[in-house]
Amino acid sequence: MSYDAACSLANLSRSTVEKWRQNDEEFNAEFEAAIDYAEAVMIKEIKRLGNEKSDWRAIAWLLERRLPERWSLKREVDMTIDKKSDGTDLVASMIQQASEEFLKAESDSEE
């Protein structure tokens, strides 16, 4: 269940709950404990479904989206930019390769 859905079920606005979390350490601790409990329940359910050879992916999807800092795929992208090149060399190389392939295909079709 999303935070918004839980707030709605409790007949509270999300902003009220956020204020309580910021201003009341005990409330915030209970709130975090509830999130941890829900995570544990979902992990237990994944294990149960896995043991039954059923489809556990729905629960995994939910974990990945509800707790992305813990469960989403981590992908790192390394981008190196060479300031010496504006990409024209790469484009020229691609055009050359395409031209060679075109000429080769054309000569093969003439034979």
WONOR-V641705 format. One line per field, one symbol per residue. psi: psi as a letter, one per 40 degrees, with the letter a starting at -180 (. if undefined). A space follows every 10 residues. Layout:
psi=???
//
This chain:
psi=hiddddddde fiiddddddd ddehdddddd dddddddddd dddddddddd defahedddd ddddddgddd eihhhhhhhh hhedheeddd dddddddddd dddddddddd .
//
